[in-house]
Amino acid sequence: MLVQAVSTAFTRALVRGEKGQREMQRIPVDTGAFFTILPSEVLFEIGAFPEDLKASLELERGDSLEAQVYSVVISAHGREDVTLAVTFEGARPVLGAKFLEYLGLKVDSDLGALEPARHRGFAYNHEP
């Protein structure tokens, strides 16, 4: 019998922009994704701020594309910060590694849950 380790966690997050906000339930967190990925209609609805930057992405199915990068504010697990998001045709919501870094969270792969990687508000966790 093959047992596969949990590589993705799910969480609830509030995504905000200049025009409004959207609460998202059971959004996957994938440490293999660098950026947060959101459907274009969500970014448009909340008024995400477009950065003067495009990212080259390689999708799971093997094709590559260039995507516009946006700034959004994300709240999850009692923490809030700005993170970078991208969109493309057919994009489904995924919170990426930058989301985890900015909010100071990490994935507990045994439980498939998020937990603090550092105290809220600290830029990094330094141990002497």
Secondary structure, DSSP 8 states (H G I E B T S, - for coil): -------EEEEEEEEE-SS-EEEEEEEEEETT-SSEE--HHHHHHHT-EEEEEEEEEE-TTS-EEEEEEEEEEEEETTEEEEEEEE--TT---BB-HHHHHHHTEEEETTTTEEEESS-TT-S-----
